[in-house]
Amino acid sequence: MTTFQLVSSLLAAVAMLAPTVAHAQDDEGRLRIIVIGAHPDDPEKVGGTMAKFVRQGHTVQLVSLTNGNAGHFEMGGGPLAQRRYLETQCAGRAIGAEYVVLDNDDGKLMPTLENREQVIRLIREFRADIVISPRPNDYHPDHRNTALLVRDAAYMVTVPNIVPLTPHLEKNPVFMYMADRFTEPTPFEPDIVVSIDEVIEQKIDMYHCHESQMYEWLPYNQGILEQVPEDSAARREWLVTWRGFRSSQPGETYRDMLIQLYGEQRGRQVRQAEAFQVSEYGAQPTREELKRLFPFFP
C-alpha cells in the first residue's frame, strides 16, 4: 500500500464517525456545507464564502473527487497525488475546513455507478444542508462528470435502499452550482451572491497553497511560466494580479443582485463576490430560506 492509499484509508475510517458529530452540530443550529469539485484546487473557487461560513461557526467540508495525479508537466502519478494532497490540507487549514481527497485518477473520472455511490456516501456521512458543485457545462470532462455525479446523487441520498449501509438523509439538501462563464446550453443564472471582500486574503492563501498548480502547471499550460517569480511573497502578489483577486470585476458582474441583497450603499461597494445557482435537483428554497442558508445579509 502506498503512502497516499494509507492516508486515504485513514481518512475514510475517520469519516465513518461523521454522522454522530453532524447530528450533534445540527442540534446546535449549525449549517453543514459540502463543496464537491473534480480536482484539488477546484473547491477553492468558492473559498471566500466557505471562509465566512466557518467564521460563523458552521461546518464546511471540501472534497476533490480525483487525486490530481495528472495535472503537471514534469511529475505525475503517486508523487504528484501526494504533493497535491498536502496542498489541499494547507488550503483547508487556511479557512479552518476539512479537505477530503478521493483516490480516483485525474482526467479519467467517469459518471459510473461506483462513483455515484461514493458521492452519495460523502453527502450522507457529512449530513449536508447545502451541496455545491460545478455545473454540467464545462471545458474539462472531470468537471462535467463531477457535476453529473452530484446531480445523480441529489435524489438518491434520500432513498434508503440505495447504498443501504450508509443511513439515508430524511431531508434532501439544497444542491447548488458554482458560477462559470459557459453559455451552452444555458448560461449561469445566480440565485444568491455573497460579498467576500473581508475574507479575500484567506481565499488567496488557499490558492497560494497549491504551488504545483498556481506557479507551475497552469502557467506552463497557458504559456506564461517565465512570468512566475521565485520568491514566495512575490509569487503571491503575482497570483493576486494574475487571478484578479483584488479587482472589482466580480462585484460589477453581480452589482444589481448585490444591491438587492445588501442594500444600496453596501451593495455598490462590494468588489469581490461569489455567486451560486440553485440546482433543480434537490430541495427548492424560497428567497427567504436561501438567505437563511447564507446568513451574511443585513
N, C-alpha and C positions, 0 to 999 in steps of 0.2 A: 504493500500500500504506500502510495506517495504521501509526502507531507501535506499536499493540498487535499488529497482524498481524506486523510486523517482529520484535518481541520474541518472539512465539510461534514464528516460523520459526527464529530463532536457538536457542531452547530445544530445538526438535525436532532441530536439527543436533547440538547438544551431546549430546542423549540417545542418538544413534547410537553414541557412544563408550562407553556404559554397560556393554555385555556384557563387554568386556575388563577393566574395572576391577572389575566384580562378581565375575568368576571369581577374580581375584587375592585379593579380600577373603574369598571363600568358603574359599580355601586357608588363610587365617589364622584360621578358625573364627568369623568374624563373621556374625551374622544379618542378613538383609535384610528389612525390613518396609515394605510399601506400604499406605498408607491412602487409599482412594478415596471421595471424597464428591461430592455434586452441585454444591455452591457453595463459593466462597471463604468460609471460616469453619466449614465442616462437619467437616473432619478434626480440628479443634481439640477436638472432643468427647472424643477420646482423647489429647489433647496431653500429659497428665501421664505416661502410660505411655510415649509416644514419647520424651519428655524423658529418662526413665530408661533406655531403650534406648540413646539417644545417649550418655549419661553413661558407659555401659559399653563404648562403642566400636563399637556396632553401627550399621548404616546405615539411615536412615529416609527415605522419600520420601512427601510429602503431595501429593495430587492433587485438583483440582477439575475435574469433567467439563464444567462450564459456566463462562463468564466473569463471571457475576454482573451482567449488564448491565440487569437489570430490578428489582433489589432496592433501590428507593429511591422517595421521593415527590416529589423536586424535580429529580432528574437521572436520566439513563438513557443507553442506547446506548454508543457508544465511550468518551466521557469517564468514565462510571461504570465500565465494564470496566477502563479503565486505572487508575483510582483503586483499584479492588478488587484488581487485580494487585499494585500497590505495597503494599497492606495485607498480602497473602499473603507477600510477600518479607520484610516486617517480622516477621510471625509465625514464619516459618521460621527466621529468624536468632535468635529468642528461645530456641529449643531446639537450634539447630545442624543443622536438617534442610533438604533441598531441597524447594521447593514448586513444583509444576507446575500450570499453569492452561491448560486446553484452550479453544479459541475456539468453543464451542457456545453458542447463545443460552440465557440464563436463562429458565426457565419453559416451554421448548419441547423439552427433552431427551426423545428417544424411543428405545425399545429396538430400533433398526434394525441391520441387518447392518453398515453402515458404522461405527456407533458401537461395536458389539461388537468389530469388528476393531481399532478404536482401543484398546480396553481390553486386548485380547489382546496387542497390541504393547507397551503400557505394562508389563504384568506380565512379559512375556518379556524385554524390554530391561533391566528392572531386576533380573531373575533373583530374584524374590521367594521367600523362605521362608514368609512369612506375608502374606496379603492380607486387609485389613479393610475392611468396607463397611457401609452401613446394611442393615437387614432390608427385605424387600419390603412389610411393613405400615407405612405412614407416611401422615401427612396431606398431604405435598407430592408431587405427581406426579414431580418431578425426583428426589426421594429414592427413591421406589419404582422408577423406571426405572433409576437408578444401581444399585440392588440387583439388578434383573433382568439388567442388562448384565454385572455382575461374576459373577453366578451362571451365566449362559450362557457366560461365558468360562472357567469353572472347569475343565472337562474339555478344552476346545478348546486351551488353552495347551500341551497335550502332543501335539497332532495335527500331524505335520509338514506335511501338505498343506493345512492351514488357515493363512492368512497366511504362505505359504511363504518369503517373502523375509526374514522375521524368524525366526532359529533357534528351534525349539521347545524347551520345557523337558522334560528327561528324567525329572524327578520333579515330581509335582503338588504345589504349595504347600498349606499349610493355609489354608483360607478361613474367616474369622470375621466375626461380626456385632458392631457396637457395641450397647450397651444402649439400650432405648427403653421408653416407657410404654404402648405399644399392645398390646391384648389380642385383637384379632380378626384372623385366625382363631385365632392362638395367641399366648400371652404370651412375652416374652423369658425364656429359661432360661439363666442363667450357667453356664459351664463352668470359668471361672477369673476371679478378682477380684484386682486389683493395688492396693495402697496407694500413693497419690500425695501423701501429706502432705508429704514432703520436697521435692517439686517443684511444689507448688501455686502458688507465686508465678510460676514460669515459665509455667504454664498461664494464669494471669491476664494475664500480659504478652502472651501470644498473642492473647487476646480483646481486650485493650486496643488492639492494633494495628488492629483492624477498626473504626475510628471510624465509618465510614459505616453500619455495621450496629448496633453496640452502643450508640451515642449518638445515632443519627439514625433509621434506618429501623425497627428493631424497637421502640424506644419509641414512635415515631409510630404504627406498626401496632397497638400494644397500648394506645394512648391515654394514655401516661404521658410524653410528650415534655417536658412542662413540668417534670418532676422532674429532668431531666438537668442537672448543674452545668456551668458554663462552663470552669472551671479543670481542667486535665488530671489533676492529682493527685486532686482532689475527684471527678472523673469515675471514676477507677479505683476509689476506695473505694466510690462508689455502685454500680459494677458488681459489686464483691465482695458487697455486701449483696443486690443485686437477683438475682444468679445463685446465691447461697448457697455461694460458694466457700470459706467458712471454717466452714460449719455441719458438724454430724456426721451429717446425714441420709443421705448416700451410704454411710457406714460402717454405719449402723444397718440400712439396706436389705439389706446383704450380710453381716451380722455372723457368721452361722453358718459361712459359707464362709471368711470371713477368719480365723476361729479355726482351722478345719481346715488352712488353708494356712500361717499364720504362728505358730500356737501360741496357747494361751490368753491369755497376758499381752499379747503384741504385738497379737493379733487383736482384743482388746477395746479397744485404744487408738486404732485407726485411725478417722479422721474422714472424710477424702476418699478415694474409691476409684473405679476404673473397671472395669467388668465386660465380659466377652466371651463369646460363644456360638460354638461350633464349628458351621460350616455342614455340611450333609450332602453338599455338592458340593465335592469336593476330598479331600485326604489326611485320614485319620481318626486323629488321635494318641491314644495312651493317656494316662492321667493323668500318668504319669511323663514321657512325651515332651512333653506340654503344659507341664509345669514346666521342662523343659529349654529349650523355646522361649520361655518367660517366666522368665528366670533371676533372679528377685527374691526368692526364698523361702529360709528357713533350711534 
